[in-house]
């Protein structure tokens, strides 16, 4: 059994789920110990990502429900509400350079 873990804080790892629960192209939300949420994704190439689940434009915890795409070689998730795109590797908003979301390291064990 392979599990997916993310690191919400330096030198700490949190088990999120079995990797098999991730569907390529779709996200899931994970509750972090401090009450925040992470949006966890697997792209169609099998790479995993974790970013903050909170959409900074609306405050809603919805990024895990967004659609994954790519632009200029960058994998992103588009918010299901206002459609802003967030780079899954850097957290940078591709539609507003001044906005970012947190990115969490992920690993499989």
Backbone torsions as a table, in degrees:
resi	resn	phi	psi	omega
1	UNK	NA	126.3	178.0
2	UNK	-102.6	128.5	179.5
3	UNK	-111.9	154.7	177.8
4	UNK	-103.8	131.6	177.7
5	UNK	-124.0	150.8	172.2
6	UNK	-129.3	159.7	-176.8
7	UNK	-111.8	98.8	179.7
8	UNK	-77.8	-16.0	179.3
9	UNK	-147.0	155.3	-178.2
10	UNK	-55.4	134.0	177.4
11	UNK	62.3	25.7	174.2
12	UNK	-135.9	137.8	-179.2
13	UNK	-122.9	140.2	-178.1
14	UNK	-121.4	125.6	175.9
15	UNK	-72.2	128.1	-177.6
16	UNK	-99.3	-52.8	-177.0
17	UNK	-171.4	174.8	169.9
18	UNK	-70.8	138.3	-178.0
19	UNK	-58.2	-31.2	-179.0
20	UNK	-64.4	-16.6	178.0
21	UNK	-75.5	-16.9	179.4
22	UNK	-83.1	129.3	176.2
23	UNK	-101.0	124.9	179.2
24	UNK	-53.6	132.3	179.4
25	UNK	89.0	-4.3	-179.9
26	UNK	-127.6	155.3	-178.7
27	UNK	-112.0	170.0	170.4
28	UNK	-141.9	155.6	-179.5
29	UNK	-100.2	142.0	178.2
30	UNK	-127.8	132.5	177.4
31	UNK	-82.5	128.4	179.6
32	UNK	-92.3	158.8	-176.4
33	UNK	-57.4	-28.9	-178.6
34	UNK	-89.3	6.9	177.6
35	UNK	96.3	-12.9	175.4
36	UNK	-72.5	170.9	177.1
37	UNK	-124.2	148.1	173.6
38	UNK	-114.8	145.4	172.6
39	UNK	-102.4	123.8	-174.6
40	UNK	-114.3	134.4	-175.7
41	UNK	-134.6	154.4	167.8
42	UNK	-126.6	127.2	178.2
43	UNK	-84.5	176.0	-176.1
44	UNK	-68.1	-16.9	175.7
45	UNK	-86.7	-3.1	178.3
46	UNK	92.4	2.2	178.0
47	UNK	-79.7	142.7	-179.8
48	UNK	-108.4	150.9	-177.6
49	UNK	-143.0	154.8	173.1
50	UNK	-143.4	127.7	176.6
51	UNK	-131.8	169.9	175.5
52	UNK	-61.4	140.4	-178.3
53	UNK	-82.5	-12.5	-176.0
54	UNK	-82.0	122.9	174.9
55	UNK	-74.1	115.4	-175.5
56	UNK	-69.1	-14.8	179.9
57	UNK	-84.3	-27.8	-177.9
58	UNK	-119.0	-20.7	-175.7
59	UNK	84.1	-3.7	-178.3
60	UNK	-81.4	146.9	178.5
61	UNK	-86.8	78.3	-170.5
62	UNK	-132.9	-4.0	-174.2
63	UNK	-61.1	-27.3	178.1
64	UNK	-65.2	-16.9	179.5
65	UNK	-95.8	2.5	-177.9
66	UNK	-77.2	170.9	179.4
67	UNK	-96.8	136.2	178.3
68	UNK	-88.4	140.0	176.6
69	UNK	-150.4	-170.2	175.4
70	UNK	-144.2	148.3	178.4
71	UNK	-146.8	125.2	180.0
72	UNK	57.6	33.2	179.7
73	UNK	81.2	2.5	179.8
74	UNK	-102.5	130.2	176.2
75	UNK	-83.9	132.0	-178.1
76	UNK	-136.7	165.4	167.9
77	UNK	-117.6	135.9	176.7
78	UNK	-98.1	127.5	179.3
79	UNK	-58.1	137.1	179.5
80	UNK	-71.5	-12.3	-177.8
81	UNK	-91.4	-67.6	-175.3
82	UNK	-106.3	0.8	173.3
83	UNK	72.8	12.1	174.1
84	UNK	-63.3	145.5	-176.8
85	UNK	-104.9	134.0	-179.3
86	UNK	-119.7	124.4	178.5
87	UNK	-62.5	125.5	-176.7
88	UNK	-75.0	-15.8	177.8
89	UNK	-91.1	-34.9	-174.9
90	UNK	-111.8	-19.7	-176.1
91	UNK	81.9	-2.9	-177.7
92	UNK	-71.8	137.6	175.6
93	UNK	-75.9	125.1	-178.8
94	UNK	-76.1	-10.3	-177.9
95	UNK	-108.7	-7.0	179.6
96	UNK	-155.4	103.0	-174.3
97	UNK	-60.8	-15.9	-177.8
98	UNK	-89.8	-2.5	-175.0
99	UNK	-115.7	134.5	175.2
100	UNK	-139.5	161.9	170.2
101	UNK	-121.7	156.7	179.6
102	UNK	-65.3	146.0	175.7
103	UNK	-117.6	136.8	-179.7
104	UNK	-114.7	135.2	173.7
105	UNK	-62.5	144.2	177.8
106	UNK	-128.4	153.7	175.8
107	UNK	-152.5	160.0	173.3
108	UNK	-112.7	141.3	-179.9
109	UNK	-133.7	NA	NA
